[in-house]
Amino acid sequence: MCVALVFNFMTFRRVRSLFHYFMITWGLLLGVSVRYVPRNIRQHIVFFAWVIFSIAFSTVFQTFMTSFFTDPGRHHQIDSVEEMDASNLELILDTYQIKHWHLMISNNSHYCFSIYGNQDSLKVAANDTNAAVLFSEDIFMYNYPLIPEGNRRTQFYKIREKTFSVHRTLVMYPSNPYLPIVNEIVRRLVESGIVNKIVDDIINPTGKRLGTRSEEFLDEYVSLTLFHMFSCFSYFAFGIILSVAVFFGEICLSLICKSSFKSKLSAIRHVELKRRSNKLL
């Protein structure tokens, strides 16, 4: 469309002005080296061949550079507990999670161990490249500044799965005599709206927490497949087919215009011959 606009403006703009030179500059930037619309079919063929070659070369070059600078085997980040358990990493847990690890993962890994003291666990994980430390965010943020500065050069990745968190659960057996009283207190608190008030004013004042719990990981790395490589060429093939269809449409239109022009010209010549013959008579 931009090329068509350049051709049209350059064709109908006869006055040499600043706008005229601006359109010439724009045409040069777009790779248009002719001033008027090429009427010859050979010029059309050369122009479309050059456009197709440029697009194909740039597409292949960009694909090559993308695949050259991207290594799918080294950019996959473990981001779930299942992937962590399936890996060959040595898992280091904090003192709160070691008791509940067998409940979260059915596979009781033999390489899962706990070190007394969370700071010592961070030191071991910082010095061992084959170790992963599984701490809750609060425990990690509290203990990380307390370890020596030399160990803080190691970067730790926070998995986005909400498996590890510091929580306490109140468990009451059915035979407990205080169970009905506790249930009645909890029911009245919920009915009075105090729980919602605490959530709205203290826990979730901005109203965004519920909307970000089930967020989609749009920045997750995905390895390039054959479908990804084929999709860009499918759009490219669609563009080529469309350009070829337009090209043949222009040829048909030019043939129709030429035939109509020839028919009109022959009719005019026939009328002129009749007039001349009438004058001679």
KAPE-V819474 format. One record per residue. N is the residue number from 1. D_CENTER is the distance of its C-alpha to the mean C-alpha in whole Angstrom. Layout:
# KAPE-V819474
n = {N/N}
d_center = {D_CENTER/D_CENTER}
This chain:
# KAPE-V819474
n = {1/2/3/4/5/6/7/8/9/10/11/12/13/14/15/16/17/18/19/20/21/22/23/24/25/26/27/28/29/30/31/32/33/34/35/36/37/38/39/40/41/42/43/44/45/46/47/48/49/50/51/52/53/54/55/56/57/58/59/60/61/62/63/64/65/66/67/68/69/70/71/72/73/74/75/76/77/78/79/80/81/82/83/84/85/86/87/88/89/90/91/92/93/94/95/96/97/98/99/100/101/102/103/104/105/106/107/108/109/110/111/112/113/114/115/116/117/118/119/120/121/122/123/124/125/126/127/128/129/130/131/132/133/134/135/136/137/138/139/140/141/142/143/144/145/146/147/148/149/150/151/152/153/154/155/156/157/158/159/160/161/162/163/164/165/166/167/168/169/170/171/172/173/174/175/176/177/178/179/180/181/182/183/184/185/186/187/188/189/190/191/192/193/194/195/196/197/198/199/200/201/202/203/204/205/206/207/208/209/210/211/212/213/214/215/216/217/218/219/220/221/222/223/224/225/226/227/228/229/230/231/232/233/234/235/236/237/238/239/240/241/242/243/244/245/246/247/248/249/250/251/252/253/254/255/256/257/258/259/260/261/262/263/264/265/266/267/268/269/270/271/272/273/274/275/276/277/278/279/280/281}
d_center = {27/27/30/32/32/33/36/37/38/39/42/43/43/46/47/46/44/42/39/41/40/36/35/37/35/32/33/33/29/28/30/33/36/39/40/41/39/40/42/43/41/41/39/37/36/36/34/31/32/31/28/27/27/25/22/23/24/21/18/20/20/17/16/19/18/14/16/19/17/15/17/16/19/19/16/16/17/20/18/21/25/25/23/25/29/28/27/30/30/33/32/34/34/36/39/38/36/38/40/37/35/37/36/32/32/35/35/37/36/39/37/36/39/39/41/43/42/38/38/40/37/34/37/37/33/33/35/34/31/31/31/29/30/30/31/30/28/32/34/31/31/35/36/33/35/38/38/39/37/37/35/33/31/29/26/25/22/22/20/19/21/24/27/29/30/34/36/39/41/44/46/49/51/52/56/55/57/55/52/53/54/50/49/51/50/46/46/48/46/43/45/46/42/43/40/37/39/38/34/34/36/35/32/30/31/28/27/24/24/24/21/19/21/19/15/12/11/7/7/9/10/10/12/12/15/17/15/12/15/17/14/14/18/18/17/19/22/22/22/25/27/27/28/31/32/32/34/37/37/38/40/42/42/44/46/47/48/50/52/52/53/56/57/58/59/62/63/63/65/67/68/69/71/73/74/75/77/79/80/82/83}
